[in-house]
Amino acid sequence: MPSTLQQGSARCCCSQLRAGLGPRRTLRLQANAGARNVDHSSAGGQCGRRQLLGVAVGGLLASGAVAPVGASRALTLAEVTPPVVPAAPLTARESAVVTAFERAKYGVANVVDLQLPGRGAGTPDVDVPEGNGTGIVWDDQGHVITNYHVLLNSLKSQPASAFAGSAAAATAPKVAKVTLLNAAEGVEQTFDAVLVGADRTRDLAVLKLQNAPASALRPLPLGSSEGLRVGQQCLAIGNPFGFTLTLTSGVISALNRDIRSQLGTTIPGGIQTDAAINPGNSGGPLLDSSGRLIGVNTAIFTPTGVSTGVGFAVNIDMVRRVVPQLIANGKVSRPSLEVQIATDAVAARLQVGRGALVQATTPGGVGERAGLLATRRGLSGIVTGDVIQAINGRPINSSGDLLAALDGMEAGQQAALRVIRSTDQGLKEVEVQLVLAEDK
């Protein structure tokens, strides 16, 4: 019986050890060779020691000092955060784009058209923003250029006397608020801007900032349209949908495009690009990869109202001819034949190939006096007017070519026209001499 009791006590001691180790752990105690000879009367002492050992091990496990095999623990943020991979150096092309943007961003403005409403008793002087676009710092005198249509809400209510040039800026109407990034201070600054001059035909306008410090005026370097190539990289900077100083890039997709402006005029010599141009980009710069200004973003071809990869810019050579006149005189003196030229679509329907078709002449104008014939109705149907194929030896293949040629000439200049004329005997080549009039 004692043996039975001692063995029972031993089983009870092992059960307590198992309890101290937790529900799934069992502490195995290996007896040495002499343990077999121990008298059963010492079993009670061994059980006590084993019980104390079990309590100690259980305490360590409970405190976390010893983790059970297979148990989970909380991970630190450092252990679950992937390492940062060092950036590779910028490619030469990326570096060139970054450098061009960093230089140009101080010469790009956000332009907000202002419409001055009636002044009621509660709001004696309130400027209400009506339009948003982009502008370009032209010089260190505070002149900023943009598109005419960006300021349309204000310009449509201005009399012709408002276009008086920079000399009359002190009394000129305020038409916009212009925001620039000040390079010296690193902050955006907003200035009132007055109207200096505008050219609806080429969709260009010039503003002058009021009280702008020299540190805020960083003119963009001017490039040239000569030498541009289809396929070369170009950059557009603007404020699409109000997101200021947005950079997009692409290539020159085509040259010498006729741009049908938002105002309904045709602008010859346009640059086509696939750089994203959206509402708000109008009036902003198109740059070459070195950051030179090569065009003023003006229009997009889209059925949805947003960029489809077909954008157009007024070429910089045309801008350079127009802007100085606007600053000096408020308007552009442009030569004219005083005739109406048919669109290329109308000319094509009348089966006119190469050249610019005279659709109508101004009564008493230089074209009519020189003998140019307009398109007219004859006994056998419509008789096409004279088709101008050259002016002063410069080939004319379309209506846009004629506009571009006239842009490089001046009122009062002698012009020799080579035209193809429809006669009863068939087509006949005729030379017409005239003196260019001033466009009204």
Kinemage of the C-alpha trace (Angstrom):
@kinemage 1
@onewidth
@group {chain A} dominant
@subgroup {mainchain}
@vectorlist {calphas} color= white
{ca met a 1} P 0.000 0.000 0.000
{ca pro a 2} L 2.780 2.592 0.761
{ca ser a 3} L 4.186 1.951 -2.645
{ca thr a 4} L 0.854 2.528 -4.195
{ca leu a 5} L 0.410 5.823 -2.340
{ca gln a 6} L 3.917 7.023 -3.209
{ca gln a 7} L 3.404 6.235 -6.870
{ca gly a 8} L 0.095 8.073 -6.740
{ca ser a 9} L 1.775 11.106 -5.172
{ca ala a 10} L 4.369 11.063 -7.894
{ca arg a 11} L 1.703 11.096 -10.588
{ca cys a 12} L 0.082 14.055 -8.812
{ca cys a 13} L 3.392 15.960 -8.773
{ca cys a 14} L 3.894 15.417 -12.503
{ca ser a 15} L 0.389 16.676 -13.155
{ca gln a 16} L 1.203 19.898 -11.317
{ca leu a 17} L 4.361 20.305 -13.366
{ca arg a 18} L 2.326 19.940 -16.525
{ca ala a 19} L -0.062 22.588 -15.262
{ca gly a 20} L 2.842 24.971 -14.611
{ca leu a 21} L 4.174 24.472 -18.145
{ca gly a 22} L 0.791 25.249 -19.751
{ca pro a 23} L -1.808 23.088 -21.450
{ca arg a 24} L 0.445 21.791 -24.281
{ca arg a 25} L 3.852 21.479 -22.595
{ca thr a 26} L 5.329 18.617 -20.571
{ca leu a 27} L 8.606 18.876 -18.661
{ca arg a 28} L 10.567 15.648 -18.969
{ca leu a 29} L 12.858 14.846 -16.064
{ca gln a 30} L 15.419 12.221 -16.793
{ca ala a 31} L 16.506 10.143 -13.799
{ca asn a 32} L 20.121 9.194 -13.612
{ca ala a 33} L 21.244 5.680 -13.131
{ca gly a 34} L 21.268 5.996 -9.317
{ca ala a 35} L 17.675 7.138 -9.208
{ca arg a 36} L 16.512 3.557 -9.637
{ca asn a 37} L 18.018 2.732 -6.234
{ca val a 38} L 16.333 5.572 -4.348
{ca asp a 39} L 14.036 4.402 -1.570
{ca his a 40} L 10.390 5.004 -2.125
{ca ser a 41} L 10.316 6.973 1.105
{ca ser a 42} L 12.189 9.868 -0.653
{ca ala a 43} L 9.535 10.282 -3.384
{ca gly a 44} L 7.760 12.972 -1.444
{ca gly a 45} L 10.927 15.131 -1.349
{ca gln a 46} L 11.481 14.713 -5.110
{ca cys a 47} L 7.889 15.699 -5.837
{ca gly a 48} L 8.319 18.901 -3.802
{ca arg a 49} L 11.422 19.887 -5.691
{ca arg a 50} L 9.736 19.151 -9.015
{ca gln a 51} L 6.735 21.218 -7.972
{ca leu a 52} L 8.942 24.203 -7.141
{ca leu a 53} L 10.750 23.837 -10.471
{ca gly a 54} L 7.421 23.782 -12.318
{ca val a 55} L 6.231 26.946 -10.577
{ca ala a 56} L 9.480 28.732 -11.511
{ca val a 57} L 9.302 27.724 -15.192
{ca gly a 58} L 5.643 28.701 -15.358
{ca gly a 59} L 6.468 32.139 -13.946
{ca leu a 60} L 9.128 32.705 -16.617
{ca leu a 61} L 6.723 31.771 -19.383
{ca ala a 62} L 4.009 34.026 -17.976
{ca ser a 63} L 6.395 37.001 -17.747
{ca gly a 64} L 7.518 36.591 -21.350
{ca ala a 65} L 11.142 36.053 -20.431
{ca val a 66} L 10.927 32.641 -22.100
{ca ala a 67} L 8.698 32.259 -25.171
{ca pro a 68} L 6.990 28.919 -25.680
{ca val a 69} L 7.938 27.128 -28.885
{ca gly a 70} L 5.496 28.193 -31.672
{ca ala a 71} L 4.119 31.218 -29.747
{ca ser a 72} L 3.680 34.601 -31.636
{ca arg a 73} L 4.892 38.051 -30.511
{ca ala a 74} L 4.221 41.668 -31.569
{ca leu a 75} L 6.457 42.967 -34.395
{ca thr a 76} L 8.091 46.385 -34.332
{ca leu a 77} L 7.474 49.047 -37.035
{ca ala a 78} L 11.098 48.740 -38.105
{ca glu a 79} L 10.645 45.007 -38.720
{ca val a 80} L 7.590 45.513 -40.977
{ca thr a 81} L 8.912 48.556 -42.895
{ca pro a 82} L 10.680 47.667 -46.169
{ca pro a 83} L 14.043 49.320 -46.703
{ca val a 84} L 14.342 52.369 -48.981
{ca val a 85} L 16.072 51.591 -52.249
{ca pro a 86} L 18.546 54.356 -53.216
{ca ala a 87} L 17.450 56.343 -56.287
{ca ala a 88} L 19.376 55.863 -59.474
{ca pro a 89} L 20.910 59.003 -60.995
{ca leu a 90} L 18.677 60.938 -63.400
{ca thr a 91} L 19.260 60.252 -67.036
{ca ala a 92} L 20.678 63.035 -69.170
{ca arg a 93} L 17.255 63.628 -70.687
{ca glu a 94} L 15.540 63.782 -67.284
{ca ser a 95} L 18.162 66.187 -65.969
{ca ala a 96} L 17.653 68.469 -68.968
{ca val a 97} L 13.870 68.550 -68.412
{ca val a 98} L 14.237 69.233 -64.682
{ca thr a 99} L 16.727 72.030 -65.317
{ca ala a 100} L 14.525 73.612 -67.998
{ca phe a 101} L 11.489 73.582 -65.691
{ca glu a 102} L 13.367 74.975 -62.700
{ca arg a 103} L 14.552 77.917 -64.778
{ca ala a 104} L 11.250 78.552 -66.543
{ca lys a 105} L 8.777 78.286 -63.660
{ca tyr a 106} L 9.522 81.826 -62.432
{ca gly a 107} L 8.519 83.244 -65.820
{ca val a 108} L 5.112 81.533 -65.972
{ca ala a 109} L 2.074 83.295 -64.530
{ca asn a 110} L -1.461 82.398 -63.534
{ca val a 111} L -3.853 84.878 -65.187
{ca val a 112} L -7.381 85.455 -63.916
{ca asp a 113} L -9.681 87.594 -66.045
{ca leu a 114} L -11.715 90.141 -64.088
{ca gln a 115} L -15.168 91.355 -64.926
{ca leu a 116} L -16.091 94.438 -62.948
{ca pro a 117} L -19.795 94.166 -62.025
{ca gly a 118} L -22.124 97.019 -61.141
{ca arg a 119} L -21.199 98.491 -57.796
{ca gly a 120} L -24.019 98.113 -55.348
{ca ala a 121} L -24.263 99.653 -51.917
{ca gly a 122} L -23.118 96.479 -50.172
{ca thr a 123} L -20.160 95.806 -52.467
{ca pro a 124} L -18.583 99.105 -53.493
{ca asp a 125} L -15.557 97.539 -55.175
{ca val a 126} L -15.695 93.820 -55.917
{ca asp a 127} L -13.656 91.994 -58.539
{ca val a 128} L -15.300 88.781 -59.704
{ca pro a 129} L -13.045 86.206 -61.411
{ca glu a 130} L -14.514 85.124 -64.745
{ca gly a 131} L -11.700 83.358 -66.628
{ca asn a 132} L -8.478 81.523 -65.907
{ca gly a 133} L -5.412 80.940 -68.041
{ca thr a 134} L -1.647 81.224 -68.188
{ca gly a 135} L 0.732 84.064 -69.000
{ca ile a 136} L 4.403 84.547 -69.841
{ca val a 137} L 6.725 87.176 -68.375
{ca trp a 138} L 7.942 89.011 -71.486
{ca asp a 139} L 10.432 91.513 -70.055
{ca asp a 140} L 11.693 93.094 -66.849
{ca gln a 141} L 9.300 96.030 -67.281
{ca gly a 142} L 6.354 93.983 -66.029
{ca his a 143} L 4.790 93.046 -69.374
{ca val a 144} L 3.021 89.678 -69.435
{ca ile a 145} L 1.627 88.103 -72.605
{ca thr a 146} L -1.321 85.733 -72.825
{ca asn a 147} L -4.094 84.748 -75.220
{ca tyr a 148} L -6.780 87.246 -76.159
{ca his a 149} L -9.482 84.690 -75.362
{ca val a 150} L -8.189 84.295 -71.785
{ca leu a 151} L -9.243 87.917 -71.187
{ca leu a 152} L -12.309 87.793 -73.403
{ca asn a 153} L -14.832 88.659 -70.695
{ca ser a 154} L -13.038 91.915 -69.975
{ca leu a 155} L -11.845 92.744 -73.489
{ca lys a 156} L -15.230 92.444 -75.158
{ca ser a 157} L -16.469 95.421 -73.148
{ca gln a 158} L -13.413 97.614 -73.807
{ca pro a 159} L -13.548 100.427 -76.389
{ca ala a 160} L -10.856 100.707 -79.038
{ca ser a 161} L -9.294 103.575 -77.064
{ca ala a 162} L -8.412 101.095 -74.289
{ca phe a 163} L -5.733 99.580 -76.537
{ca ala a 164} L -3.269 102.441 -76.201
{ca gly a 165} L 0.090 100.803 -75.492
{ca ser a 166} L 2.356 100.732 -72.467
{ca ala a 167} L 2.714 104.519 -72.311
{ca ala a 168} L -0.933 104.798 -71.292
{ca ala a 169} L -0.728 102.043 -68.672
{ca ala a 170} L -1.305 104.496 -65.826
{ca thr a 171} L -4.845 105.142 -67.020
{ca ala a 172} L -5.504 101.781 -68.654
{ca pro a 173} L -8.334 99.587 -67.338
{ca lys a 174} L -7.546 96.830 -64.878
{ca val a 175} L -8.535 93.546 -66.522
{ca ala a 176} L -6.747 90.744 -64.642
{ca lys a 177} L -5.009 89.488 -61.558
{ca val a 178} L -1.673 87.822 -62.225
{ca thr a 179} L 0.121 85.466 -59.847
{ca leu a 180} L 3.851 84.759 -60.092
{ca leu a 181} L 6.339 82.727 -58.091
{ca asn a 182} L 8.899 85.186 -56.701
{ca ala a 183} L 12.311 83.599 -57.170
{ca ala a 184} L 14.019 85.690 -54.497
{ca glu a 185} L 11.419 85.140 -51.784
{ca gly a 186} L 10.174 81.688 -52.809
{ca val a 187} L 6.502 82.663 -52.433
{ca glu a 188} L 3.640 83.359 -54.813
{ca gln a 189} L 2.653 86.993 -55.272
{ca thr a 190} L -0.478 88.366 -56.942
{ca phe a 191} L -0.595 91.688 -58.790
{ca asp a 192} L -3.236 93.753 -60.517
{ca ala a 193} L -2.701 93.928 -64.275
{ca val a 194} L -3.856 96.548 -66.758
{ca leu a 195} L -4.430 96.168 -70.472
{ca val a 196} L -1.650 97.384 -72.771
{ca gly a 197} L -2.795 96.034 -76.118
{ca ala a 198} L -4.533 93.133 -77.846
{ca asp a 199} L -4.588 91.469 -81.244
{ca arg a 200} L -7.736 89.458 -81.828
{ca thr a 201} L -6.510 88.204 -85.208
{ca arg a 202} L -3.558 86.352 -83.647
{ca asp a 203} L -5.259 85.706 -80.276
{ca leu a 204} L -2.623 87.614 -78.297
{ca ala a 205} L -2.830 90.232 -75.552
{ca val a 206} L -0.308 92.136 -73.430
{ca leu a 207} L -0.783 93.085 -69.781
{ca lys a 208} L 1.337 95.225 -67.489
{ca leu a 209} L 1.693 94.364 -63.811
{ca gln a 210} L 1.215 97.107 -61.252
{ca asn a 211} L 3.826 97.531 -58.516
{ca ala a 212} L 5.649 94.295 -59.292
{ca pro a 213} L 9.176 94.174 -57.794
{ca ala a 214} L 12.116 93.307 -60.009
{ca ser a 215} L 12.620 90.058 -58.066
{ca ala a 216} L 9.253 88.810 -59.341
{ca leu a 217} L 10.058 89.380 -63.015
{ca arg a 218} L 12.024 86.591 -64.711
{ca pro a 219} L 11.474 86.802 -68.494
{ca leu a 220} L 11.702 83.551 -70.420
{ca pro a 221} L 14.534 83.324 -72.961
{ca leu a 222} L 13.198 83.577 -76.517
{ca gly a 223} L 13.947 80.979 -79.148
{ca ser a 224} L 13.088 80.937 -82.833
{ca ser a 225} L 10.638 79.017 -84.981
{ca glu a 226} L 13.344 78.632 -87.617
{ca gly a 227} L 15.101 75.322 -87.307
{ca leu a 228} L 12.337 73.527 -85.391
{ca arg a 229} L 11.996 69.898 -86.393
{ca val a 230} L 9.125 67.455 -86.210
{ca gly a 231} L 9.984 64.901 -83.551
{ca gln a 232} L 12.066 67.114 -81.283
{ca gln a 233} L 11.122 67.268 -77.610
{ca cys a 234} L 9.048 70.143 -76.268
{ca leu a 235} L 7.651 71.142 -72.864
{ca ala a 236} L 4.407 72.885 -71.927
{ca ile a 237} L 3.922 74.708 -68.615
{ca gly a 238} L 0.583 76.094 -67.504
{ca asn a 239} L -2.317 76.038 -65.083
{ca pro a 240} L -4.715 73.388 -66.412
{ca phe a 241} L -7.987 73.394 -64.447
{ca gly a 242} L -6.309 75.786 -61.995
{ca phe a 243} L -3.421 73.442 -61.074
{ca thr a 244} L -0.579 75.939 -61.150
{ca leu a 245} L 2.810 75.329 -62.751
{ca thr a 246} L 1.931 71.983 -64.293
{ca leu a 247} L 4.581 70.557 -66.606
{ca thr a 248} L 3.806 68.232 -69.507
{ca ser a 249} L 6.136 67.023 -72.217
{ca gly a 250} L 5.878 65.652 -75.709
{ca val a 251} L 7.231 66.230 -79.174
{ca ile a 252} L 6.583 68.615 -82.009
{ca ser a 253} L 4.059 66.661 -84.062
{ca ala a 254} L 3.827 68.999 -87.068
{ca leu a 255} L 4.761 72.485 -88.238
{ca asn a 256} L 3.045 75.223 -90.244
{ca arg a 257} L -0.451 74.268 -89.159
{ca asp a 258} L -3.317 76.701 -89.672
{ca ile a 259} L -4.859 77.185 -86.235
{ca arg a 260} L -8.570 77.888 -86.075
{ca ser a 261} L -8.679 79.966 -82.919
{ca gln a 262} L -11.462 80.091 -80.340
{ca leu a 263} L -12.222 83.571 -81.675
{ca gly a 264} L -12.905 82.262 -85.178
{ca thr a 265} L -9.719 83.639 -86.752
{ca thr a 266} L -7.104 81.634 -88.622
{ca ile a 267} L -3.549 81.776 -87.291
{ca pro a 268} L -0.953 80.531 -89.783
{ca gly a 269} L 2.334 78.825 -89.020
{ca gly a 270} L 1.148 77.038 -85.900
{ca ile a 271} L 3.122 74.390 -84.016
{ca gln a 272} L 1.309 71.116 -83.338
{ca thr a 273} L 2.329 69.081 -80.287
{ca asp a 274} L 1.206 66.005 -78.372
{ca ala a 275} L 2.236 67.538 -75.023
{ca ala a 276} L -0.938 67.615 -72.918
{ca ile a 277} L -2.665 70.993 -73.213
{ca asn a 278} L -5.934 71.479 -71.350
{ca pro a 279} L -8.269 74.344 -70.393
{ca gly a 280} L -6.145 76.705 -68.313
{ca asn a 281} L -2.999 76.153 -70.406
{ca ser a 282} L -4.011 78.883 -72.864
{ca gly a 283} L -1.434 81.653 -73.047
{ca gly a 284} L 1.313 79.513 -71.517
{ca pro a 285} L 4.744 78.705 -72.929
{ca leu a 286} L 5.787 75.938 -75.258
{ca leu a 287} L 9.503 75.399 -74.668
{ca asp a 288} L 12.225 73.467 -76.402
{ca ser a 289} L 14.332 71.038 -74.370
{ca ser a 290} L 16.765 73.803 -73.378
{ca gly a 291} L 13.958 75.945 -71.956
{ca arg a 292} L 13.724 78.531 -74.759
{ca leu a 293} L 10.277 79.896 -75.617
{ca ile a 294} L 9.227 78.597 -79.050
{ca gly a 295} L 5.458 79.153 -78.928
{ca val a 296} L 2.384 80.300 -77.016
{ca asn a 297} L -0.105 77.492 -76.333
{ca thr a 298} L -3.417 78.519 -77.821
{ca ala a 299} L -5.803 75.734 -78.847
{ca ile a 300} L -6.560 72.029 -78.735
{ca phe a 301} L -8.426 69.808 -81.134
{ca thr a 302} L -10.838 67.763 -79.041
{ca pro a 303} L -14.370 66.374 -79.092
{ca thr a 304} L -14.450 66.229 -75.276
{ca gly a 305} L -12.987 69.534 -74.117
{ca val a 306} L -9.802 67.972 -72.707
{ca ser a 307} L -6.469 66.998 -74.203
{ca thr a 308} L -6.456 64.317 -76.878
{ca gly a 309} L -2.826 64.776 -77.816
{ca val a 310} L -3.462 67.386 -80.510
{ca gly a 311} L -2.507 70.844 -79.258
{ca phe a 312} L -1.434 74.007 -81.074
{ca ala a 313} L 0.818 76.950 -80.275
{ca val a 314} L 1.381 80.297 -82.000
{ca asn a 315} L 4.986 80.187 -83.185
{ca ile a 316} L 7.434 82.499 -81.432
{ca asp a 317} L 8.504 84.337 -84.590
{ca met a 318} L 4.934 85.562 -85.040
{ca val a 319} L 4.722 86.471 -81.356
{ca arg a 320} L 7.934 88.489 -81.667
{ca arg a 321} L 6.411 90.514 -84.501
{ca val a 322} L 3.109 91.162 -82.718
{ca val a 323} L 4.029 91.843 -79.080
{ca pro a 324} L 6.405 94.798 -79.598
{ca gln a 325} L 3.691 96.564 -81.614
{ca leu a 326} L 1.147 95.937 -78.873
{ca ile a 327} L 3.509 97.346 -76.253
{ca ala a 328} L 4.319 100.404 -78.357
{ca asn a 329} L 0.926 101.147 -79.916
{ca gly a 330} L -1.675 98.911 -78.302
{ca lys a 331} L -2.541 97.399 -81.670
{ca val a 332} L -0.913 95.761 -84.688
{ca ser a 333} L -0.429 97.405 -88.056
{ca arg a 334} L -0.896 94.548 -90.488
{ca pro a 335} L -0.751 94.720 -94.305
{ca ser a 336} L -3.775 93.770 -96.333
{ca leu a 337} L -4.752 92.986 -99.914
{ca glu a 338} L -8.258 94.159 -98.999
{ca val a 339} L -9.776 90.962 -100.302
{ca gln a 340} L -11.532 88.038 -98.632
{ca ile a 341} L -9.724 84.735 -99.041
{ca ala a 342} L -11.781 81.534 -99.136
{ca thr a 343} L -11.059 78.782 -96.671
{ca asp a 344} L -9.187 75.793 -98.004
{ca ala a 345} L -12.346 73.692 -97.579
{ca val a 346} L -14.360 76.049 -99.792
{ca ala a 347} L -11.544 76.144 -102.340
{ca ala a 348} L -11.443 72.342 -102.425
{ca arg a 349} L -15.205 72.157 -103.077
{ca leu a 350} L -14.674 74.488 -106.033
{ca gln a 351} L -11.922 72.164 -107.248
{ca val a 352} L -9.164 74.684 -106.650
{ca gly a 353} L -5.836 72.982 -106.028
{ca arg a 354} L -2.731 74.879 -104.957
{ca gly a 355} L -3.023 78.533 -103.923
{ca ala a 356} L -5.272 81.020 -102.090
{ca leu a 357} L -8.660 81.644 -103.701
{ca val a 358} L -10.005 85.224 -103.806
{ca gln a 359} L -13.603 84.896 -102.645
{ca ala a 360} L -14.514 88.600 -102.566
{ca thr a 361} L -12.898 92.005 -102.933
{ca thr a 362} L -13.456 95.157 -100.883
{ca pro a 363} L -15.165 97.784 -103.050
{ca gly a 364} L -12.587 100.430 -103.881
{ca gly a 365} L -9.843 98.468 -102.084
{ca val a 366} L -6.295 97.999 -103.350
{ca gly a 367} L -7.070 94.492 -104.576
{ca glu a 368} L -10.033 95.563 -106.657
{ca arg a 369} L -8.182 98.595 -108.043
{ca ala a 370} L -5.269 96.373 -109.035
{ca gly a 371} L -7.628 94.130 -110.989
{ca leu a 372} L -8.014 91.079 -108.771
{ca leu a 373} L -11.175 89.137 -109.621
{ca ala a 374} L -13.492 87.638 -107.005
{ca thr a 375} L -15.428 84.394 -107.178
{ca arg a 376} L -18.718 85.091 -108.936
{ca arg a 377} L -21.718 83.490 -110.569
{ca gly a 378} L -21.671 83.186 -114.358
{ca leu a 379} L -24.064 81.897 -116.972
{ca ser a 380} L -22.760 78.377 -116.591
{ca gly a 381} L -22.485 78.437 -112.790
{ca ile a 382} L -19.914 79.596 -110.286
{ca val a 383} L -16.727 81.076 -111.748
{ca thr a 384} L -13.772 80.838 -109.401
{ca gly a 385} L -11.904 84.013 -108.628
{ca asp a 386} L -8.190 84.594 -108.952
{ca val a 387} L -6.013 82.018 -107.237
{ca ile a 388} L -2.880 83.586 -105.720
{ca gln a 389} L 0.068 81.211 -106.102
{ca ala a 390} L 2.962 83.518 -105.228
{ca ile a 391} L 3.666 86.898 -103.600
{ca asn a 392} L 7.005 88.580 -104.204
{ca gly a 393} L 8.324 85.246 -105.412
{ca arg a 394} L 7.249 83.337 -102.284
{ca pro a 395} L 5.152 80.268 -103.160
{ca ile a 396} L 1.574 80.224 -101.839
{ca asn a 397} L 0.010 76.785 -101.534
{ca ser a 398} L -2.908 77.582 -99.212
{ca ser a 399} L -4.747 80.414 -97.515
{ca gly a 400} L -2.505 79.942 -94.480
{ca asp a 401} L 0.598 80.433 -96.619
{ca leu a 402} L -0.765 83.780 -97.802
{ca leu a 403} L -1.484 84.920 -94.229
{ca ala a 404} L 2.008 83.887 -93.139
{ca ala a 405} L 3.567 85.744 -96.066
{ca leu a 406} L 1.626 88.924 -95.315
{ca asp a 407} L 2.672 88.716 -91.658
{ca gly a 408} L 6.245 89.246 -92.777
{ca met a 409} L 5.388 92.340 -94.818
{ca glu a 410} L 4.335 95.898 -94.016
{ca ala a 411} L 1.563 98.240 -95.074
{ca gly a 412} L 2.757 100.456 -97.930
{ca gln a 413} L 5.041 97.764 -99.319
{ca gln a 414} L 4.947 96.915 -103.027
{ca ala a 415} L 3.687 93.387 -103.753
{ca ala a 416} L 3.831 91.372 -106.937
{ca leu a 417} L 1.189 88.633 -107.145
{ca arg a 418} L 1.237 85.688 -109.499
{ca val a 419} L -2.344 84.470 -109.945
{ca ile a 420} L -4.183 81.846 -111.948
{ca arg a 421} L -7.309 83.338 -113.563
{ca ser a 422} L -10.339 81.600 -115.062
{ca thr a 423} L -11.171 82.976 -118.522
{ca asp a 424} L -13.427 81.958 -121.380
{ca gln a 425} L -10.367 80.436 -123.003
{ca gly a 426} L -9.421 78.497 -119.867
{ca leu a 427} L -6.931 79.112 -117.077
{ca lys a 428} L -4.414 81.876 -117.536
{ca glu a 429} L -1.426 83.027 -115.466
{ca val a 430} L -1.491 86.758 -114.658
{ca glu a 431} L 0.817 89.065 -112.667
{ca val a 432} L -0.807 91.748 -110.520
{ca gln a 433} L 1.095 94.647 -108.928
{ca leu a 434} L -0.262 96.572 -105.932
{ca val a 435} L 0.712 98.469 -102.780
{ca leu a 436} L -0.387 96.778 -99.583
{ca ala a 437} L -2.951 98.660 -97.519
{ca glu a 438} L -3.169 98.726 -93.721
{ca asp a 439} L -5.546 96.162 -92.284
{ca lys a 440} L -8.476 97.833 -90.559
